[in-house]
Amino acid sequence: MSSYSDEPELSGYVPHGERPMRSVRMRRAMRIVVIVGLVCLVLPGILTTASFSHATAERACAIIAPYQDPSTQGSSAHFEFFGEGGLGWQCYTVGAYGGDRNVAPLGLFPSIPVRPEPGQAT
């Protein structure tokens, strides 16, 4: 049996006491690296989602605008926080007789609005 009360691996170990293991400069550098890493992971997803939603809204608006207003020469989709249809993508006519107007709310995740079948209540 050994006469040591401590393990031999810990002999000569002196704890740091109140002093932190890493300096303030090192901790700040680590925080910056972590924040930049998180931004690099999240930002591409946000940009891809925004780009895909914009393309979908433009296509849906190009389909629904001539149906809602046959005199339109084009269409435009915009994301609005306080639009006529609430939060989400709004479809506007471009060059229509009587001026541009909102023809359909496309929603937060854009889709073509469902039109009711003839004879159904709206």
Salt bridges, closest charged atoms under 4 A:
GLU58 OE2 - HIS54 NE2 3.60
ASP69 OD2 - ARG101 NE 3.67
